Amino acid sequence: MIKKTLYIAVTSALLGFTACKKDSNSIAFSDQKEEDIRVVLDSLLTSERESSQELLLKKLEELSKSEDESKIKLTYDYYYGLNKPDKVDSLTKIAVAKFPKGTQARFSAYQNIFSKDSLNDQLATYDAWVKQFPPASYSFLDQDIYNIALFYLLEKSVVQNKAEVTDALKSRFLDHPSKATALYNLAGVLYNNGKIEETKACLEIIIRIAKKWENKTDIPEQAKISVVNRHNDAIRLYAILLEETNQCEEAIVYFEKYQNRIDFSDAEINLKYADCLEALGEDQKAFQQLTEVVKMHNEVAEANYPRFKRLFLETQGNKQDFADLETKMENEMDAALVEEVKKNMISEKAPAFSLQKLNGTEVSSSDLKGKILIVDFWATWCAPCKASFPAMQQVKDHYKDDPNIKFLFVNTMESGSPSDVKPEIEKLLNSNSYDFEMFLDTKDNSDAFKMAKAYQVKAIPYKFIIDGEGNIRYKIKGYEGNLEVERKKLIAMIDAVKNKNS
């Protein structure tokens, strides 16, 4: 049962249903265009008025009697969102009975394929399913389910090491945009099962067929985007596999293809590319790729910094030149950070709050009016929270002479009572010489922490920067693990808010 549920859930996420639209503007709600129906239903769904909810259910009931299967499908989508499983089940049965060759009947029969335990039984059920619901009976864009089903069968054949079945099934893929995604998922299964050469062969097919679909003008934009993404993914993985199998000359061709299609946004691809370049004696190009890694300013960048420096000294200049380069890169990154935080500034009204200091005195948001507030939600059990504190101390020291900037370290989400937590907080402050003013987030009648609830904080660390007019300007979720990056980012944000206020 668990296995069947998994196939249903994954397939539902991948499968697209094609709507049958009418162009006429009939008075009946169920005869209107699907996009117009969605607008009405969404408006009623988001309304808090009781009459709107009653009207929503009335509209859904009317829609459920439609002679258009896509409208019934739309209806149980909304019932599902409303957590009415009985209605969903009822409408599913109605759709299957009313449209025996429709998409819901086909989907229900599809689920039966994976209720079988053995691969042979699944293959036989699949063949019977295709015969009962031939792809040609459905619109071209509604044929992706056949390739999805083949992927699941292929996955099982690979795991069971049935090479002949795998080869036979691969030849049965429909010529369809979804083939690129199905094959890429298959490549992942092959790779995870140690079949490197088969993985590379699968990726070669994807790269070849994706070109055709990318150039098609008669397929929906979303289908084209999906093909482009899988094409990029295939080139990326193929280049990595070539590097890992010591085929660096060929790998570089694909690294360059990938670079021409997309910016290298992760350290792995840059490092693999640099490895190949260095292995082939292209040290200067390898240095350029490592430059992109260093700019990421993370743990991988730090680990590869000695290599970055070595390649510079071997190909570019002396130690003074490298020192000048470090200064230049740091200035460029600082300038880019300033521009980034300016672009990402928001403006949301900050909820009012009341907090308790460790000594029991109360402080409210009205007491702090006119000040820029840096609010840091944390807990004694939260390791990332405490890991970010050295950077927070540096930021606080940076603004020690500015009376208009206030730091509030809000202890929240603790399981113990305040009397239990206070000694732990004081021990943390004293043992690390933190100059932090600590506040306790108290609970309301529903046993929820008041300020965390008001600010919709569900995970910590979570920081807010609030301007002097009481507007939230930045929200910082989590901690990236780099103290220098954290320090610079917070200072850039606070300065942006200061300049906005001035």
N, C-alpha and C positions, 0 to 999 in steps of 0.2 A: 504493500500500500504506500509505503514511503517513497519507493522508487517511482511508482506511477504518479504520485503527487509532484515529484521533482520534474518529471518530463512535462507535466501539464504546466507547471509554473514557468519553466524556462521557455517552453514553446510559446506560451501566452505573451511573454516579454518580447519575443522575436517576431511573432506572426502579425501581419497586417491584414485587416479586413477591408475589402474594397467596398465603398459605399455606392449604392445605386441612387443617383440623384435625379430629381425631376425639375424641370425648368419652369413649370407652371406655378403661379402664385395662388394656390387654392386657399379657400378659407379654412378648411380643416387643418388642424395643427399637424397631424400625422402626414399630410401631403406637402408640407413645406420643405424647402431645401434643408439638408442635414446641418449645414453650417448655421442657418437661421434658427433651427431647433436648438442647437447647442447654446447659442447666445441666450435664448429664453431660459433654458434649464439651468445654465450656470448662474444667471442672475437670480433665479429663485433659490438655488442651492446656497448661495452666499448671503442671502438676506436673513436677518434675524427675526423678521416679523412672522408671527404664527400663521397668519393668512397666506404668506408666501410658501411656507412648508406644505400647507394643505393644498395649495394650487399646484405645487411641484408634483405631489403624489397623484393628483387628478390628471395632470398632463402626461405623466408616465403611464398611467392606466390607459389613457387614450392611445398613446403611442404603441403600447403593447399589442393592440388590436390591428396594427398596420398590416397591409398585404405586401410590404417591402421588408425583406429579411434584415437588411442593414439597419432599419429603424428599430426592429426588435432587438438586434444586437446592441444598438445604442441604449435602449431601455435597460437591459440588464447590466450594462456598464454602470449606469447611474444607480441602480438598485444595489449593485456590489459596493459602490462607494458609500451608500447609505447603510451598509451592513444589514442587508435584508436577504440572507442566503435562501430563504424559502421562495422568495420571489424570483431570484436568479435561477434556482433549480426548476421552478415551474415554467419560466419563460424558455429555458433551454430545451425542455421537453416539448413545449409548444413549437419552437422553431424546427426541431428535428422532425416532428410529425407533419408540420405544415409545409416544410421545404425539404423533402427527403434527399434531394441532390444539392442542397444548399451548403453554405460554408460551415454552419454549425453542425449539421449532420456529418459532414466530412470530418470536422474536428473531433467529434465524439467518436467516430470510427477510428480516427488516427490515434486517439488515446489507447484504444484497445490493442494496438500493436505492441505497446510497451508494458501491457499487463501480462504478457507472456514471459516465461522465465528463460527459456533457451533461445539462443540466437537463431537456430533453424526455424523455430516456431514464429519468431518475430519476422524473419524474412518471408515466410509463407503468408503471414497475416499482412505484411506490407504489400506483397504482390497482389493479394486479393483486394486490398484497399485501393490500390492504383487502378485496378480493373473496374472496381465499382465507382470510383470517382476519378476518371481520366483527366489529367491536367488540361487537355484541350477544351474541356467543358467549362473552364473558368477563365476569367480575364488574365492576361499575361502577368500583371502585377500581383495577382492573387495566387500565384503558383509557387511562392517561396516555401510553403509548407512541405513540399515534396523534397526539396534539398535539405531542409531541416531534419526531416525524418531519416534521410540517408546518412546524415552526419551521425546521428545517434547509433545507427546500425554499424557504421564504420568504426565508431569509437569502441563498440563491443568487440568487433572483429580484430581490431588492433590489440586490445588488451588480452584477447584469447589467442593472439599470435596466429591468426588464420589468414595468411598472406594472399591466398587465392581468392578468398571471399572479399578481402579488402580491395584487391585490384578490380574484381568484377563490379563491386559497388561503386567505385570511383568513376567508372565509365558510364554510370547511369545518371549522373547529375544532369539536371535540366540546364540548358543554355539560358541562364537567367542571372541578373545582378547578384542574387543571393548566393550564387555558387562561390563567389570570392570569399564571403564570410564563412560559409560551410567548410571550404577547403582550408581557410586559415585556422579555424577551430580544430580541424583534423591535423594540421601541421603541429599544433600545440600538443595534441594527444600523442602523435608519433615521437615528438621531441621528448616528452615526459617519459616515454617508454624506451628511451635510448636508441631509437631508430633514426640516426642522424642523416644518413644518406637518403632515406625515404622522406625525411622532413625537407631536405633541400630540394628534392624532386617535386614535392608538393608545392613548395614556395615558387619554384620556377613556373609551374602551371598558373598560379595566381598572378604572377607578374605579367605573364603573357595574356591571359584573358581579361585582366583588369583594364588594359590599355583600350580594348574595344569598347567596354562599357563607359569608360571615362569620356569618350568622344561621341557618345550617343546624345542626340538632342531631344529624343522622344521618350525619355524616362523621367520620372519625378526627381526633383532636386535632392530629396532626402535619399533616394536610392543611389544617386550619383555620388553624394557625399560619403555614403557607406562604402561604396566601391573604392573611392579615392583613399579613404582611411585604411582599408584593408590592403590596398596596393602599397601604401607607405609602410604599413606594419610588415608586410612580406619582404620588402626591400631591406628594411632594418634588420629583421631576424636573419635573412639570408647573408647579409654582410657579416653579421656577428658569427654565424656558423662557419663561414669561410675563414674568418680570422682564427676561430678556435680549432680549425682543422689545418692550420698552417698554409692556407692558400691566400697569402696576403696580397699578391699582385691582383688576383681576381676580386678579392674583398674590397680593395681600394676603389675599384670601378663602381661597386655598389654603395660604398660609403659616400662617394661623390654624387651618385644619383640621388641618394637620400638627402644629402646636403642641399642639392639643387631644388628639391621638392619641399623641404621643411627645415626650419631652424632646429639645430640640435638642442633639444630642451632638457636633456638628461646627461648625467656624467658618464654613464656606461658607454654610450655610443661614441662620445668624444674620446674616451680612454682607449676603446678598442681600435678606433681609427688611428690614434696616436701610436699605439703599439705596432700596428702594421707599418706605418710610415717609418718609425724608428727601426723596425726590423729590416726594412729595405734601404736604410741609410738616408732617408729623407728627414734628417733631424730638424731642419728649419721648419718644415711643414708640421712635424710632430710638435714642435714648440708652440706653433700657432693654435693647434687643437687643445693643448694643455692650457693655453691662455684662457680659452673658453671655460674650462673646468675651474680654474682658479677664480674666475669672475663669479662663480656660483657661491663662493664664500661659505661652504659647508664642510663637513668632516672629510668628505672625499677630496675636496680642494686642499685642505690642510695636509692630508696624507700624501698628496702628489706634489706638494710645493717644492720639496727638495729636488725632485726630478725636473720640475719646471725651471728652477734656478740653474741646475746643471746644464740643461739643454740651451738655456740662454747664454751661459758662459762659453759653451762650446761653439755656438753658432752666431752670437750677436755682439758680445762685447765683454768688458771687464766688470769688476765688482761695483765700481762707481756707476757705470752705466746701468747695472741692475738696480742699484739703489734709486737712481733717477726714474727707472721704469716703475718701481714699486710706488713711488710718490705720485707719478702720473696716473697709474691705474687706480690708486686710492682716491685721488681727486675726481677722476671720471666716475667712479662708482658712487662717490658721495653726491655728485651733481645729479646722477641718474636717480638716486634714491630720493633726493629732494623733489625732483619732477614727478616721480611716481607717487609720493605721498600727497602732493598737491592735487594730483588727478584723482586720487582715491578718497579725498575728503568727503564726508557725508554731512547731513544735517537732519537730526532726529531729536525731538523734544525728549530730554532726559527725565525719567520719572523722579518725583520727589522722594526723599528718603530720610530716615532717622537711624542713626547708628549709636552704639554704645562704646565708649573707650574702655580700655582695660581697667581703669580706676572707677568705672561706673557712671561717669558723666555722659550726658547725651549731646550729640551733635547732629544737626539737621542740614539739609541742603540749603535751606533759607539762610542759615548762619554763614554759609560759604559763598553767597551770591557775589558775583563779580570776579571770582577767582577761576583760573583754569585748574580743573581737577583731573588728576590721574588716579583712577580707581582700579585697584588690582585685587580681583577676587582670588583667594587662595585657601588652602587648608593644610594642616600639619601633616596629613597623610599623603599629600600630593607631591611626589618627587619632582616633576617638571616645574611646579610652582616655586619650590625652594631652589631649584637649579638656576632659575632666572633671577634670583635675588641679588647676586653680585652685580649684575648689569643694572638692576633697579637702583642699587646703592650709588653706582657711578652716575646714573641719570639724575638722581636726587642731589648728589654733590654738585653736578653741573649747574643746577638752578638754586643753589643754597642762598644766593643773595637776591633772589627774586621773590618778594613777598606775595606776588599775585599768582604764584603756582603752588598748589597744595597736593600732596600725595596721600592717598587714603588706601591703606592695606586692609582689605575687608576679609576677615576670617569667616568662612562659611562652610556649609555642608559637613560639619563635624558630627560624628556620632555621639561623642561625649558631651557632658554638660559644660557650660562656661567655666565653672569652677575646676573642672578637670583639664580644660584646654588652656586656660591662662598660664599655668606653670610651664607648659610645653612651649608656648609662644615666647615667654620671657627667657627661657633657656636658649631658644633659637636665636633670639636677639643678642643676648649677652655673649654666647659662644662665638658668634660671627661678627660682633661689633657693628650690627646693623642699626642705623639711625632711622628707624621706621616708626611712624605713629600708627599703632594697630587699633582696629575697630572690630567689634563683634556684630555679626549679622544675626539678629534675634528672630525667633520663630513667631508665626501668626497662629490663629486658632486652629488652622488646618494642619499644623505641625510642619509648615513650609517655611523656609528661610525667606524673610520678607524682601530684602533687597535683591537677592539672587532671583527671586520670583518676579519682582518688578522689572528687572533688567533682562529677564528671560535667559538667565545663565543656567545651562544644563550640564556643562562640563567646565573644568578649570585646568590650568590658569586661563583667565579671561580678563582682559584689561579694557578700560574705556577711557577716552580722553574727552572731557566735557569743557566747552568754552565758557566764558564769563557770563554768557546770556542763558546758560542752562541747556545748550544743545549738544548732543553727542556728535562729535566730529570724527572719531575713529573707534573701531572695535578691533581688538587684537586677540584672536583665538589661539590658545596653545603657546608652545615655546619651541622654536626651531632648533635649539641646541647649540647655538653659537652666540656667546655673550657679546662679542664685538658687534655682530650684526644687530642683535637686539638693542644694544645701547644706541647705535647710530640711527636705527629705525625710529626709536622712541623720541630721540632728540629732534630728528627731522620732523616728526609729526607735531610735537609740542611747539617747535618754532613756527611751523605752518599755521597753527592755531593762534599763536601770539601775533604773527604778522597779519592774520585775518582780522584780529580784534583791534589792531593799531590803526 
